[in-house]
């Protein structure tokens, strides 16, 4: 595993594979997009924050957007203020779009999550 702090990710080149751990700050809605090739793809964006006090958007694609995406969205709105969901994403890759750095899940991505009192 090669965990990176969020503050380190911005300087990495696009398509770098890495592992990231952070607190789930928010989870967006499930969205269906029509791609240029006329196929439909689903996605959900979440925001992770780590102990570098930086946050980053992570996009969940395809089935990953609904499972575990639905559970992440539900947890992000229902956790009591004393608890946070810590999530470890393994094998995500760095993307850069219009100068904004983010992360995308791929088919090899794994997720481990647990609640923690903070």
N, C-alpha and C positions, 0 to 999 in steps of 0.2 A: 504494500500500500504506500502511496505517495501523497499523503494529505498535504494540502496547501492552504495557507491562510488566505482569506478573501483579498486582503491587501496585496498579496503576491500575485494573484491571478491576472490583474490588469496588465502586467508587464509580460505575460506569456504570449507566445504566438498563437494565432487561431489554429484549431484542431489539436492542440495539446491535450492529451488524456491525463486526467488526474482524479483524485479522490478529495472530497470536501465534506467538512462537518460544520453544522451550524444550527442555530435556533430558528425554528420556523416562525417568521414574522407575519407572513400573510400568504394566502392562496387565492388566486383569481378564479374566475368562472371557467367552466368547460366551454371551449369554442371549437366550432367546425369551420375549417377553411377550405376553399377551393384553390388548388394549386394551378400553376401555369399549364400543366399537362392535363387539366380538367379532372383530376382525381381529388377526392376529399380526404382531408387529414384532420385529426382532432388534436387539440393541445390545451394545456393549462399551465399558467405561469405561477411560480411560487417565489417568495423572497426569503433568503436565508441571511442571517447575521451571525458573525462569530466574535471571538474575544478580541479581534483587532478593531472592533466597533465599526466595521464596514459591512455593507450588505450587497447582495448580488441577486439578480434574477436568474432562476433556473427554469427552463422550459421543459415540461413533460410532454412527450409526443405519443400519439397512438393509444394503445391500450394502457400504457403507463399513465396517461392523463386521467383515465377513469379509475384505474386500480393500480396503484394506491392513491391517485390524485383525489378521488372523492373523499377518502378517509382523511387525507391531509387537510382538505378544505373544511371538512366538518370539525376536525380537531382544532384548527386555527381559530374558529369562531366560538368554540365551546369551552376551551380550557379556562379554568379559573385563573385569576391574575397571579396566584402564587406558583403556578406551574407553567412550564414551557415544554414544547416538544423538541427534543434534540434529534436531529436527523443526520445520518451519515450516508452520503451518496458515493458509491464506488463506481469508477469508470464513467465519468462524464467528460465531455470535451468542451473546450473554450471556443466561443464564437465572438465575432466582432461585427457589429452592424452599425453603420453610420457613426463609427467611433465609440460606440458603447459596448463595453465588454459584458458578456453573459455566459451562461452555461447551458448546454443541451444534454438531455438524457439520450442514450442510444440503446440499441437492443441488448447490449451487455451490461447495462447499468443495474446495480443492485441498491436496495434501500434498507437501512436498519434504522428504526426510530424507537425512542423511549421517552416517557415523561420524566421531568426532573423538577424538584422544588428548587426555586432560585431565591 
